[in-house]
Amino acid sequence: MKTSEAIALAGSVRKLAKVLGISTQAIYNWGGTVPELRVYQLRDRMATQYPSSLPPLAATAPPLPPPGD
């Protein structure tokens, strides 16, 4: 998920920081992409408020390695 998408979902950097319980500076340190664990946290905390506006996790998660690797 792009950082700009997460900010848009929350409404602002400040609101996103509050939802995740982190500082606004931490969000600015992400650069262009939300860290994977923060995507899950954001989905969990916003799912009840905005279920239809969240992108599917499969679009944000990296592919699984083939069995045996």
N, C-alpha and C positions, 0 to 999 in steps of 0.2 A: 504494500500500500504506500502511495506517495504521501509525504508529509502534508502537502497541500490538501489532499483528500481528507486526511484525519482532522486537520484544522477546520475544513469546511463542515465536516460532520458535527464537530463540537460547537462551532460558531465563532471561535477565536482561539488564538494561542493560549490566552489566559484560561479560558474555559476548558480547553483540552488538558492543560496542566492540572487543573483542579480535578477533572474526571479521573485522571491517572494518578493523582497524588504525587506529582513531581513538580520541579521548577520550570518556569518558562525557558530558562537557559538550557535545561536538558533537552527540550524540544528543538531549540535552535541548533544544538550540537548534533542532531540526527542527520542534518543535511537534507537530501531529497527523499530519503526512504525511512519509513518507520521501522524500528527494530522488530523482528519477528515476534518476540514475546510481548511487546507492547501492542501489536496488532491483536493478539488474542485477548489481552487485558481490555483493550478498547472495545472489542466486539462484545465481550462479556458484560461490561458495564453499561454499554449503550443499547444492547439487544432489546431490552424491554421497552425502551423509549422509542427507538427508531429501527425496528426489525427489517423493514423493506428497503431502507436506504443503505444498508451495509453490503459491500460486495462479498461474494462467496469466498470462503477461506481457500478453496482450491486455486483461486486466481492469485493469491498472495503467498502461498506456501511453496517452498522449493520442491522439485520432484523427488520421490523416494529413490534410493539407489537400488539397482537390481539385486535379487536375492543372492547371497553368498559373498557379497562385498563387505 
